[in-house]
Amino acid sequence: MSRSLLLFRSVHDLIRMERAARRDQLRVQVLPVPRDLSSDCAMVLEIEDGDLPVFRAIAVREEVEMRIHLLRSGVENDGIGPL
């Protein structure tokens, strides 16, 4: 299955999303930001693409801005709010 990276403005936002995802029993992994991507936060969340709609809903619910990087297709900035 394809994976996506969720990039955030701050570690605080990343932690809020990670906690919310784990509460909702979603699989998520915290990783360092890859060198070819940039983010104010040094970490990203790696998720399965099939969970992307759920993470979008969580971002809206938690009022967290994020940018989505699809690993398979390389599509960037398909996110919730500007980053």
C-alpha positions in Angstrom: 0.0 0.0 0.0 1.2 3.5 -0.8 2.2 5.8 2.0 2.0 9.6 2.6 3.9 12.0 4.7 2.1 14.7 6.7 4.2 17.8 7.3 3.4 20.4 10.0 4.4 23.9 11.1 5.4 22.8 14.6 6.2 19.8 16.8 3.2 20.8 18.8 0.9 20.3 15.8 2.5 17.0 15.0 2.0 15.7 18.5 -1.6 16.8 18.5 -2.2 14.9 15.3 -0.3 11.8 16.5 -2.3 11.6 19.7 -5.6 12.1 17.9 -4.7 9.4 15.4 -3.7 6.9 18.1 -6.9 7.7 20.0 -8.8 6.8 16.8 -6.6 3.6 16.6 -4.9 4.6 13.3 -1.5 3.5 12.4 1.0 6.3 12.3 4.8 6.5 12.4 6.9 9.6 13.4 9.9 10.1 11.2 12.5 12.8 10.5 11.7 15.1 7.6 13.3 13.7 4.4 16.1 15.9 3.0 14.2 16.7 -0.2 11.3 18.2 1.7 11.2 21.2 3.9 9.2 21.9 7.0 9.5 24.2 10.1 8.9 21.0 12.1 11.8 18.5 12.0 9.5 15.5 12.0 6.7 14.1 9.8 3.9 11.6 10.3 3.9 8.6 7.8 0.5 7.2 7.2 -1.2 4.8 4.8 -2.8 6.5 1.8 -6.1 4.7 2.6 -6.3 6.6 5.9 -5.8 10.0 4.2 -9.5 11.1 4.4 -9.6 10.2 8.1 -6.5 12.3 8.7 -8.0 15.2 6.8 -11.0 15.0 9.1 -8.8 14.8 12.2 -6.8 17.9 11.0 -10.1 19.9 10.6 -11.3 18.7 14.0 -8.0 19.4 15.8 -7.6 22.7 13.8 -4.1 21.7 12.6 -2.6 22.8 9.3 -0.7 20.2 7.4 0.8 19.5 4.0 0.5 16.1 2.4 3.3 14.6 0.4 2.2 11.4 -1.5 5.3 9.2 -1.7 4.2 7.2 -4.7 3.2 10.0 -7.0 5.2 12.8 -5.5 2.2 15.2 -5.4 2.8 17.9 -2.8 0.8 20.5 -1.0 -2.5 18.6 -1.2 -3.2 19.7 2.4 -5.5 21.3 4.8 -4.7 25.0 5.0 -1.5 26.8 3.9 1.8 25.8 5.4 
